[in-house]
Every structure is written in C-alpha cells, then in structure tokens.
C-alpha cells in the first residue's frame, strides 16, 4: 500500500508541475500578445495624418465599465512580480 501512496503523490506532484508550467506559458503568451498589440497600435498611430491622430492615452472617464474593469485587471497583473502572477490557483 505504501507504493500506491507514493505513486499517487508523484502523480499529484506531476500534475502540479504541469499546471505551473502551463500557467507560466499562458502568462508569457499573454505578455507577448499585449506587447505586440501595443506595438501595432503605436505604428498605426504614427501612420495616421497629423490631424487625425487621437491622443494615445484615452481618458478613463470615457471607458465603459467593462473596459475599466479589464484595465484594472491588466494593471494589477502588471504590478505583480512574474513569479507570483504565474502561480496557479491565484
């Protein structure tokens, strides 16, 4: 029976390591995607004629409640250290 317990613990550990690796990869992909979108938006902004360029920063008062909540989540994620943000279950 002891070997069955060890096997179960090893399985749980393997699952935890896999979940942590997947969470890290998802966090990394999200960061890469966000950086790519920012870079593309900056290029589009630069290509617009001078009279049509809107300010890069949108006033938060103009954002919908859903957009404001998303912005707050992004800011909270960016404020966390990478190791803390990549932990599963948080």
BELCORFEN-V717685 format. One record per run of one state. SS is the DSSP state (H for helix, E for strand, L for the rest). FROM is the first residue (numbers start at 1). LEN is the number of residues. If there is no record, write none. Layout:
BEGIN
((SS FROM LEN) (SS FROM LEN))
END
This chain:
BEGIN
((L 1 1) (H 2 46) (L 48 2) (H 50 3) (L 53 7) (H 60 3) (L 63 2) (H 65 15) (L 80 2) (H 82 4) (L 86 5))
END
